Amino acid sequence: MLRALRRRPSRIAGVVIILLFVFMAVAGPWFYPDRLPYDADNIYAPISWEHPLSTDFEGVDVLALVVTGTRGVMLVAVAAGLVTMVVGTAIGLYAGYRRGRPDSVLMRIADFVLTIPGFPLLIVLTVTIGLGAWWKMALVLGLTGWGGLARAVRSQTLSLRERGFIEAARGLGLPTRHIVTRELLPNVAPYIATNLLVAVTAYIYAQVGLYFLGVLPLDTSNWGVMLNAAVFQSGALISPDALPYLLAPLGAILLLTLGVVLIVDALEEIFNPRLRGS
């Protein structure tokens, strides 16, 4: 990993970016309260040392809003990613190792999950059953997004199960649980890690989009809430004074996405020897 990072310094920037957002998510409440105070005397204050990203239409510091919104965004995305990882990995390993009818049935289910229009489904579920609680949203996101990972893990498992070390393990009479968890799982872990990072990014987009559209309660700290308020309450699209309030959450999303892309690039080089010389 260190060699891959040193080969391209931009990848180090990716690690720094991710660590920065993790720090904001964990330590943000130590610097800013969940409910930031209003300041009517500082509405749309200019950028300064006191307000590095200006203030919003209620005089609240925009940087503070970005920091406090990071925790909610990261919590839902990471939790949903873990659900996807557990479900997709388990189904992919089982289908690829057992093959036959279990493989066929599980892959048809995975195909069905992949064909579901994810974002419209989220809107319908939000309106019908409500996804205001972070764990509900994480669970729904994770359970509707495991199809791609399951197929990737299954493909790698089908390739690995014919290798000599798997044949030797079966010849020694080792139980299936041992073969799957000790022999197959470590070899598909790289693909799981890469897909997990990509899934987390997709889940950030999904929840921010739901908040932006206003189908989720806007009484929480989230980048999507900021975008909703910037466009529909502050008129940031036509008011230059409110523009920093719109650009701040967009910049945070793009920066976090960039960090993930750079780390995925490093992981792909580590796990694919053919890329190490490029």
Secondary structure, 3 states (H helix, E strand, C coil): CHHHHHHCHHHHHHHHHHHHHHHHHHHHHHHCCCCCCCCHHHCCCCCCCCCCCCECCCCCEHHHHHHHHHHHHHHHHHHHHHHHHHHHHHHHHHHHHHCHHHHHHHHHHHHHHHHCCHHHHHHHHHHHCCCCCHHHHHHHHHHCCCHHHHHHHHHHHHHHCCCHHHHHHHHCCCCHHHHHHHHHHHHHHHHHHHHHHHHHHHHHHHHHHHHHHCCCCCCCCCHHHHHHHHHHCCCCCCCHHHHHHHHHHHHHHHHHHHHHHHHHHHHHHHHCHHHCCC
